Amino acid sequence: MNDTTAALKESVGRYGVWAGGLRVDGPHDHGARTEAAAEAERLGFGALWLGGNTSAADATPLIEATSRLVVATSIQSVWEHEASATAADFAELEVAHPGRFVLGLGVSHGPAVKGYSRPYSKMAGYVDELDRAGMPAHRRLLAALGPKMLELSRDRAAGAIPYLVTPEHTAKAREILGTGPLLAPEFKVVLDDDPSSARATARAYLAMYLQLPNYTQNFLRLGFTDADVADGGSDRLIDAVFAWGDEGTIRRRIDEFHAAGADHVALQVVQDGGLDAPLPRDGWRRLASLLA
């Protein structure tokens, strides 16, 4: 592991929070977003992961509202942001707040992008452009599910930020990445110990993702079946990609990712209402308590 990657691992720590409601164009006003970021820092989380197609513009006010928290995009779409502008935005933010912003890049999904084709080649070309623009590889991470993208994360970035995965995927990813690169999977948590209502909340949230072939193909690679990804997802699938239950159960499920090789776990509190729901600050407090 080189010193720059080791420093990144130390700065993000073992746990972060992932939230889709922190974008500048999201449903929450500036004060709600910056207060939430400040609380995440006070609770001891090392990183704040901005869900959806986000950029340095979304990260800047949250970095300005905190003193040490790393803020990262999860992800910025390579289809919607020019690499030269991305590198320039990174450089400007790095001068103002050294070490506080990490660029998480992803190829998005075919149904969401006009002219979507050859996503691996698109990502490889994008990081080529970032290199030419002087953006350091050790300050970018790639949203990687399959082996080829994980290899690119190993060779051309500081590591990988897999989304909607299991500890089994984490173990496979670590084998491909080796020991050095950062591996920071996202993991969804429903803070509910009732099986029926917890799975209902999870299933409603998962429905959109089951329309996206990147995720369903990855589930099939992990040993799930066509039946598991049909009709809203089987209980087996729900229970694999969401943590729910009492605090001990949720802590055990999070620990499984570290045992499988994760350096950091980005925890997404899933609640009814989607992005229009209040920012899950109470959920972050409960997670911080059980992780203490």
N, C-alpha and C positions, 0 to 999 in steps of 0.2 A: 504494500500500500504506500503510495507516495504521500508526502507531507500535506499537500493541498487537499487530497481526498480525506485524509485522517482529520484535518481541521473541519471539513464539512460535516463529517460524522459526529464530531464532538459538538459542533454548534447546533445541530438539529436534535441531538439527544435520542432517547429511545422512543419517545412518543410525541406526536403532533396531533392537531385537529384539522380535519378536512371539512370545508363548508362551501356549499354552492351559492349561499345568499350574500356573499361579501363583495360581489362585483359592483363596480361603480354604477352600472346600468340596472342593477337588481332592485328588488322591492324595498330595501331598507335604506334609510337616509344616512348621510355622512356620520352623524353623531352615533347612531346605533352601530354602524360598522366599526368605527374607531374605538368605541367603548368596548365592543366585543373583543377586538384584538388586544386591547390593554388587559382585559380580564384573562384571556388565554395566556398571556405572558405571566401575569401574577400567579396563575394556577400552576405554573411550572412547565407548561408545554414548550418544546423547543422550536416547533415550526407550525406555521399556519399555511395550509394548502388551499389555494383558491380554485374552487371547482368551476367547471364550464370552460368556455373559450376565454381565457383571461390573459392579461398582459402586464407589463411594468406599470402602466397607468392605473390598474386596479390595485397593485401592490403598494404604490407610493404612499397614499394616505395612511395605510395601516403600518408601514414602516415608520412614518413620521410620528405616529401615535404611541410607539413603543421604543424600548431602548436596546433590546438584545434579540428579540424574536426574529427568526428567519421567516421570510414570507416568500412563497413559491407559487408559481402557476401550475395548475394541475387539471387541464393543460392549456398551453397556447397552441392553437392550431397552425400547422405549417402551411395550410392552404390559405389562410386569411391574414397573415402578417408577413410582409416582406422581410427577408433575412437582414438586409442592410439596415432597415429601420429598427429591427429588433436589437441588433448589435449596438446601434447608437443609443437606444433607450437604456440598454443595460449599462453602457459606459457612463451615461449621465447619472444614473442612480448609484452606481458604484462609487463615483467621486463623492456624492453627497452622503452616502451611507455604506461605507465599505463592508463587504461581507454579509449584507443583510438580505440580498435578493438572490434567488435561484430560479433559473429559467427551466421550467418543465415543459417539454415539447411533446406533441402528439400528432398523429395523422388523422384524427377524427374518424368518421365513419362514412361509408359510401352513400347511404340515404341522406346524409346531411350536407354533402359537398357536390356541387355541380362539376362535372368533368373528373370525378374521382377515378384514379387509375394508378397502378403500380405504387402503392403507398410506401413500400420499402425504399424504392428508388427516389421517391420524393423526399423522404427523410434524409437519406444519405446525401442527396444533393443540397439539401438545406443546411446540414452541418458543414458541408464543404464551403458554402457561402459564409456561414458564421466564422469559420476559420479564416477565410480571406479578409473578413472585416475586423479580425482581431479579438473576437469574443472568446474567452478562455474555455476550453473544453471542461475543465473541472468545476465550472459553475453552471453546467446544464445537465439535465436528467431527461431520459426518454421514457415515455409511456410504452412499455414493452410487454407483450404477452407471449408471442411465439419465439422460437429459437433464434431466427435471424435478427429480429429486432433486439433481442437480449444481447446477442453478440455485438451488434452495433452500439448498444449502451455501454458495453464493456470496453470497446475499442475507441469510441469517439466521444464519450461523455463521462461524467462522474459516476454513472450508474443508472438504475432503473426505478421507475415508479409505477409498478403494475396496479391496475384498477380492477376491482370486482374479481378477486382471486381467493384461493384457499391456501392453507399452509402447505399442501402438497405442491401447488404451483410454486410457492416460495422456495421449497427445497430444490425443485428442478431449476429455478432461476439462479439460485446460488451456485449450483453445480456449473452452470454455463458462465456466470460472471466471474467465478473464482472468489478469493477472499478479499480482494482489494476494493472493488467498486461498492458504492452505497446501494443497498437494496431496501427500498421503502414502500412496501405494499400498502394500499388503502384497505381498510376493513370497516364494514358497516355494523353499527351497534343499535339495537332496539332495546331501550331501557324499560322492559316489561317482562314480568315473569309468568304471565298467563299465556300458555301455548297458542290458544286460538287467536287472541287479539294481537299478540306479537307477530305471529306468522301472517296475519291479515295485513298489518302495517308493512311488513317486509315485502309481501307479495305485491301490494299496490305500488310500492316503490320500484320493484324489480321489473314490472311489466314493460316499461319503456326499453330497458336494456335487452330484454328478450326479443326485441324486434331488430337488434343489431347483430349482424353475422360475426363481427369480430369477437363478440363475447360468447355467442352460442357455439362457435367453432372451438373456442378455447375450452369451454365446458366439456365438449365432446373429447378433446384431447386429454382432459383430466379424468376421463372414465365415466362421465355422466352420459345418459342416453337421450335419444330423441324424446322419449316420454318425460324425462326430467325437465326438459326445457319447453315443453308444451303446456298449454292451459294455465299460464301464470307461474309455472314452476312447481315441481314436486316438493313435498316436505323435505325430502333428502337434500335437494338443491338449496332450498331456503335455509336449512339448518347449517349448511356448509359455508354459505357466503354471508351470513348474518350471525352475529352473536346476540342472543337474547337469554333471559333467565335471571336468576339471582346474581348478586354481585360476585360471588365466588365462581359461578359458571362463566360469567363474562370475562373475569380476570384470567381464568384458565384458557379460554378461547384466544384471548389476545396473546398470552404467553406462548401458545402453540406456534405463532408466527416467528417469534424470536428463536424458539427452539429449532425451527426449520431453517433458520439462517438469515432472518431479517435483521437489519441494523436498527431500523426505525419502523414504527407502524403509524400510519396516518388514519386516525379514528374519525369516522363520520357518524354522527348521531342522526339516526333516521327517525322521523316523527311524522304523524299525519299532517297533511297540508302542503307537503313539498316545499318549494322555494318560497311560497307565500306565508309559511309558518314563521313564527318568531325565531330569531337566531337561537340555537339550542344552548344557551349559556348555562341553564340549570343542568342540562345533560353533561356539559363539560365539567361542571363542578362535581357531579357525581362520579364521572370517570376519574378526575384528578384524585378524589378521595380513595377510590378502590385501587388505584395504581400506586398510591403513596407507600 
